[in-house]
Each structure stands twice: as C-alpha cells, then as structure tokens.
Amino acid sequence: MRVVFVGPPGAGKGTQAKVICVRLGVPQISTGDMLRAAKSAGKLPADLVAKMAAGALVPDGLVIGLIDERVRATDCTPGFLLDGFPRTSPQAEALDQMLAKRGLKLDCVLALEVPKELLIERTVLRRTDKRTGQIYHLKYSPPPPGADLEHRADDREEVVRKRLDTYEGMTAELLPYYEGHGILRRIDGVGSVDEVTTRILSALGAK
C-alpha cells in the first residue's frame, strides 16, 4: 500500500506514522530525513545547502529525485508511507507522474485534521527538560518537581501560529486535488493515540 500522510504541525502525524508503518509493514519515507542524509553525504550542491540554511525551499525536482531513488529500494516493494511531501498541488502532480512512469500510483492520502486552537495548545504548552531532553506538556504530561524546563523558540505561540498559517496556505489546493482523485481520507485527529490509529486503519481498510 502506497500512502501519503499530511497534517499540520502538532497534529500527531509523526507518532501515527510510526505506528501505521509497523502495522502495514511498510517503511516511512520522510523527505526531511532524506534531505538531511543527502546533505551529510555531500550529495547536495554547496549553493543549495547555503540556501537551505537560510530557510529557502528545496526545488521540487530534487525532492522528487530523492523519492524516486528511495522507493526503488527493496523494502518499498510492499509499499511505503510518504511523510512531508507533497505539500502543494504541483508537487502532487509531479509525484503522480514519477510513480506513473514506473507503473505505480498512490492508494490513499490520509489528512490528519485537528482544530487550530487545539494544535496551538498542544504545541505552546510543551516544555523540554534541559538536563534529560525529555519532553513534557504542562497540561497533558506535567513535568516532575525540580525539572529544569526550557520553552523552545519554535514552540512559542506567535511562531506556531505563523507555521500553521504557512501550512494552510501551502496545502489549500492539495487536499482538493486528492479529493478529486477519490483517494483522500480525512481523519479526526482528536483523541488518544490508539483512537486515532483505529480511525486511520479503518480508513485504510486494515485491522
């Protein structure tokens, strides 16, 4: 089964992706991880590395090339779960064309949906123990007494709201694109990890 997983920051996508990949027996393909690996291996041009460091977007063609190379690996024969790409309808079209050249297509696109205010609460109330690296949540998973807590800069409300607005702007045409292809499944991301996993497996027709 070939699946794309989309969802805003804080929706729990990373947690669910790991669980779903184990249940389906397919690898998780993270474009972020692939880009970091390519950078570490010296496979990226120096000017692109500099642009990435400055926050510039990576060219779609480069990402598609990395995905194309990755899905040729034998562990992707039974399928894969693609996380972090595509984020726009042109990227989705490019991905479809790449797969079609190899006689493949996506089976399902999972859109994990969580109300914006809950996403902000989940993220803004996170704290990290500077001594252990353990992540806590002031409401859902309070830290023990004496923890040396740090509020990360990218977990501050103004930053979180900007990231969510950026995500919404980028994906505005993506979900309708996949809806038009009849493979979009919208998943309610509110609830326990197990509850959300059950909804995802049901949408995939898996148990």
Sequence and secondary structure as in RCSB ss.txt:
>XXXX:A:sequence
MRVVFVGPPGAGKGTQAKVICVRLGVPQISTGDMLRAAKSAGKLPADLVAKMAAGALVPDGLVIGLIDERVRATD
CTPGFLLDGFPRTSPQAEALDQMLAKRGLKLDCVLALEVPKELLIERTVLRRTDKRTGQIYHLKYSPPPPGADLE
HRADDREEVVRKRLDTYEGMTAELLPYYEGHGILRRIDGVGSVDEVTTRILSALGAK
>XXXX:A:secstr
 EEEEE  TTSSHHHHHHHHHHHHT  EEEHHHHHHHHHHTT S HHHHHHHHTT    HHHHHHHHHHHHTSGG
GTT EEEES   SHHHHHHHHHHHHTTT    EEEEEE  HHHHHHHHHTEEEETTT  EEETTTB   TT  EE
  GGGSHHHHHHHHHHHHHHHTTHHHHHHHTT EEEEE  S HHHHHHHHHHHHT  
